[in-house]
Amino acid sequence: MLTISPKEIPVAKLHSYLLGAIAPRPIAFASTIDAEGVPNLSPFSFFNVFSANPPILIFSPARRVKNNTTKHTLENVLEVKEVVINVVSYNMVQQMSLSSTEYPKGVNEFEKAGFTMVKSENVKPFRVGESPVQFECKVTNVTALGKEGGAGNLVICEVIKIHIDETVLTEAGTIDQHKIDLVARAGGSYYTRAKEGFFEIPKPLTSLGIGVDALPFEIKNSAVLTGNHLGMLANVTEIPSKETVDKFLKEHPEYVNINTEEKHIFAKTFLEKNDVISAWKVLLMK
């Protein structure tokens, strides 16, 4: 295990560790404007949503590690306290990446990257027409976290208007995670396409799982089942009854007289199909 004290390594190396380990990160494609009305567009992956009431988004245009200079986005939100945060879908990721080029001040990244400038309704910065969701925001506060290279600047934004492309909605009016096809940032030059990696875990808040501590000893100490498997088994509200297990065994004679390791292997197969109850039935067979 490599153990590191952040103050004892170069900032660039620390930056690399942080971005490589804390990933994937959503992308704030931030559109701003300076006091003269010149637009700017740049992506930031130090970003997330932090409140729904009021609706608050926070992103951080950090000071450059290499030369401790500030980014045009930060300079702009200090001059004009408004921003449009556009989400990034897969079909625009290459253009988004191009816009992150450090063009000189005054260069319009909308034009450089080939994006459509759409006039906002309540703020001065433009929206990215190709983005499936656009948040018009007022900047309520900018908090500098330091003065050296790599220091973040928290731009706290209150959402005052949301624009959603209706093609990414379900029939119920919610956002379809497959249709919106978001991308996220990882370490180095890596990105991830969200819809290719979706999986679901039932929220413990909706039920009271029995807990790993309640699992039988031989299951808890299995050489076959992983921690993830144990977590799935422990998230049930109750263990299947003997009657249910006996009925399952009659329906599946192939499991008769299998040993403990085989039971765990079969249970693992069910768990990987997200069939937790069948996994339990196999594990409880005598």
N, C-alpha and C positions, 0 to 999 in steps of 0.2 A: 504494500500500500504506500503510494507516494504521498507524503505529508508536506504541505506548503504553508508558509507564512506569507500572506499577500505582500507585505512591505519588504520582503527579502528577495523578490524576483522583479525583473523588468515589467513595467506596466503592459507592454505589448504582449508579453507571454501570459500575464494574468488575464488580460483581455481575451486572449485565445482560449484559455481554459474556461472562462466564464461562458463564452458564447458557444463553445463546443459541448459543455455539460448542460446548460440551461436551454434546452431546445426540444421541439420546435417552438418558435415564437411567432405570434401573429404580426402582421405588417401594417403599420400606419403609413399609408401613402398620403403625405401631408402637403396640401396646397396652401400657400401663403402669398402675401402681397406686401411690398414695402411701402413706405410713405409716399413714394412717387408713383405708385400704382403698377410697379413692375412685378409680374407673377413669378412664382418659384414653385417647383414641384420636386419632392424628394421622399424616399422611403425610409422608415425607421422601424427597427424590430425591438427596441426597448419600448414596449407598448402593451396596453391592455385596457379593459373596462373595469372600473372600480366602484361604481355606484349606479343604481337604477333610479333612485329618487333622492336627489336630483340625478339625471343621467350624466355621469362623469367618465371621460376617457382621459388617460394620461400617456403621453409619450415623452421620450427623452432624447433630444439632439445633443449628444455628448461632445465635449471638446475633443478635437482630433488628437490622437495619441502621439502621432509623429512630430507635430510642431505646435501643439497647444492652441491652434486657431479655432474660431467658432464657425458654425455653419450658417449659411444664409437663412435657413429656416428659423433658427434661434433669433438672429438679428431682426428678421421680419416680424415675428410675434411680439417682440419687445416694442416695435414701432407701431404695428397695427394688430391689436389683440383679438384677432380672428383667425380661424383656420378651418379648412374642410379636410376631414379625414376620410379617405376613400379606401375601401377594402380591395384586396388584390386577388383576382381569380387566375386560374391557370392560363387562360387564353390571352392574358396581358402580362405575364410574368417577365417575358424577355424585354418588352418595352419598358416595364417598370425598372428592370435592372439597368437598362441603358440610361434612364433618367438619373440614376445615382452617380453618374459620372460627375466629377467636380468641375463643371463648367464655370467660367468666370461670372462674377456678379453681373446681372443684367441679361444673361442668356435665358431664353424661355425654354424650360425643359419640356413643356407641353409640345412645343414644335419639334424639338430635338428628338423626342421619343415617339412622336406621331400620335399623341393623344388629342381628343376633342375637348376643347375648353367650353364648359357649359356654365352660363351665368347662374350664380346662386340667388336664392330668394331673400335671405336675411343677413348675409355677410358679404364682404367684398371679394375674398378669394374665390377662384373658379373651381367648379367640380370637374372630375375626370369622367367624361361621358361613357367610357368603356367599363367603369367600375360598377359592379352590380348593387352595391350599397354605398351611399355617400352621406356623411354626417356633417352638417353645417354646425360649427361650434363657436362659442365665445370663449376666449382665453381668460380664465378667472385669476390665474396666478402662475408665475414662473419662478421656480425655486432652484437656485444654483447649488449643487452639491459639493462644489470645490472649484479651485482656480487653476489646477494643473491639468495637463493632458490626460484625457480619459474620464474626466469628471463629467457627470451627467447634469442635465438641466431639466427638471420636471416641468413639463408644460401641461397644466391642468385645464381641461377643456370641458365646458358644459354644452351638451348637445341641445340645440334649439330647433333643429329641423332634420328630418331623416328622409332620404329618397331611396326607394327600393325598386329595382327592376322586377316587374311582376312575373317575369319568366322564371325566377328562382323560387317562387312561392309554391306551397302545396295547395291543394283544394281548400284546406282549412285556413289558409292565409298565413301559415308560418313559413319560415325559411327552410327550404329543402337543402340539407347539407350536401347532397350529391349534385344538385343542380347548380348551387352557388360555386362549387368546385374551387375552394380556397387553397392558397398556398401559404406556407410558413417558412421562416428562416431558420437555418441551423448554423453550425460552425463552418468556418472557412467559406468555400464557394457553394456549400450545399443548401438546398431547399427541400421541402417535402410537399407532396400533393395530398391534401388532407383526405379526399374521398377514397384514395386507394389504401388508406390505412385505418378506416373507421372500424371500431368494435364497441360493443356496449357492455357496461357493467351495471347491474341493478343498483340503484342508490340505496345505501343502508338507511337513509332517512325515511324511506317508505316502508321499511319493515325492521323488526328487531331480530337480527341474526343470532344464532346460538353462540357464535364465537369460536375461535380456534381452540380456546381453553376447554371447550365442551366436547371436542372431538375425541373418539376412542384412542387409546395410546398407540395401537398399531397403525392407525391412520395418520396420526400426528407425526409419527416417527418413520413414515414410509420412505423407502429408498427409491420409490418410483414417482410419487406425487410431489410436485413442487409447491413452493409457497403460494403461488397463484392458484394452484388446484385446491389447496387447503382453504384459501380465502373464499373460493366459490362454494365449497362444501359447508363452510361455517356461516354463510350468508342465508341459509334456510331458516325458517322460523321454527321448524320442528323436523325431527328425523322420521322417515317413513316407518309405519307400524309393521309388526311382524306379519300380520295378515297380508299387507300390501307386498311385502318382500316375498312371501311364500307364493302368492299369485304370480308374481313376476318370474319366479324360478320355474313354475309349471309351464309358463309360456315360452321359456327359454331354456330348454333342457341342455343346451350346449354349455351352460355354466355349472352343471352339476359336477361336484367333486373336484373343482379347480382349487389350487392352493392360494395362499395369501398373496404371493407376488403376482400370480395370474389375475386375481381379483383386482389388484391395484392397476395392472396394465389395462384391463378392460374398462375399469372406472375412468382411467385417464382418457381413453378413447371417447367415452361419453362426454366427459368434461370439455374436451376440445371441440365437441359439437354443441356445447352450451346446454347439454341435457344433464343438469345437476341431479335431478330426482332419480334418473336411471342409474347414474353413477353411485348414488347412495344405496340403491337397491342391490347392486352388485357387491358393494363393500359389506353389506349387512347379511349376505347369504351365509348360511352355516353349512 
